[in-house]
């Protein structure tokens, strides 16, 4: 396989396929945490933020002890406004809130890029507290959309345990008989029986040069997209896995062909006779890798 896909000085356009079985890939808080859907087509949706969270957690688990690969957007109660202060402390700069000298802001922004993987990769707004500026990341991810309609299920579940002690108390009447006393409590669980999702990914070498996003960072990012699902297991998410990762790389940093024409070469459709897909083998994924535009190479990292 060509190493072109790990060259951060080149432009890359990629297609990611992942699926979910009996789980909720991305709950919608505006809809009682039901799986997100497009209400007109009933195709499932997964936000770019949900994918980035998995990437961050993967990198944090494998490389988080390395100073260069810290994670800025944590899910463990670390306030964002506290993070830029680390730059000012390390560089021995005087912090005065948002009104910092432009030179100090630039130095702090560069330090943050050097030390936080997700800032180099996705960018960040770091001007809400101690000012470290803003960064536009080289890696952009679209919303993921399911190939076909999904059926969001909202199931009732019971728990053989009581939350409040008073709910379990039995009231004894004058006749000596008892009443009341809960023995179970009801709950709900939302899931998708099966869905195959597709996301598009774009990597800009111009932005990579500005943030210091390196070849090593790019290799880690591709590896995360393939393996991060095993670091994010939960009963609520069911069974999720990467089913395909196809990277179109351009030898011209500004591109050799429009991204949409390359991404349209990767398609998935239900196999003949399949009415309700319930597994990945119910789909036929095709890659139009013949007659690629000059200067474009295709790397199949998964699938």
RAJO-V100947 format. One record per backbone hydrogen bond with DSSP energy under -0.5 kcal/mol. CO is the residue of the C=O (numbers start at 1). NH is the residue of the N-H. If there is no record, write none. Layout:
co->{CO	CO}
nh->{NH	NH}
This chain:
co->{2	3	4	6	7	11	12	13	14	15	16	17	17	18	19	20	21	23	23	26	27	28	28	28	29	31	34	36	37	38	42	43	44	46	47	48	49	50	51	52	53	54	55	56	57	58	59	59	60	63	66	67	70	70	70	72	77	79	79	80	80	81	82	83	83	84	84	85	86	87	88	89	93	96	97	97	98	101	102	103	104	105	106	107	108	109	110	111	112	115	115	116	117	118	118	119	120	121	122	124	124	126	133	135	135	138	138	140	144	145	148	150	151	153	153	155	157	159	159	164	164	165	166	167	170	171	171	173	177	179	185	187	189	191	192	192	193	195	195	196	197	198	199	200	201	202	203	203	204	205	206	207	208	208	214	215	216	217	218	219	220	221	222	223	224	226	227	228	229	234	235	236	238	239	241	244	245	245	246	246	247	247	248	249	250	251	252	258	259	260	262	263	265	265	267	269	271	273	275	279	280	282	283	284	284	286	286	287	289	293	295	297	299	299	302}
nh->{5	6	7	8	10	250	203	248	201	246	199	243	244	197	241	195	239	25	192	36	29	31	33	34	32	34	28	45	39	42	150	38	146	144	51	52	53	54	55	56	57	58	59	60	61	62	63	64	64	66	69	70	72	117	118	74	79	82	83	83	84	130	86	86	87	87	88	89	90	91	93	92	95	99	96	131	100	105	106	107	108	109	110	111	112	113	114	115	116	70	117	120	121	122	123	123	138	139	137	126	135	132	126	124	137	140	204	202	46	198	44	152	193	155	191	189	187	161	185	167	168	168	169	182	172	173	179	176	173	171	159	157	155	153	22	23	22	20	197	147	18	145	16	142	14	140	12	205	208	209	210	211	212	213	218	219	220	221	222	223	224	225	226	227	228	242	230	231	232	238	238	24	240	21	19	17	301	302	15	248	249	299	13	297	11	253	255	262	263	264	265	266	267	288	286	284	274	275	277	282	283	271	285	269	286	267	288	289	292	296	251	249	247	301	245}
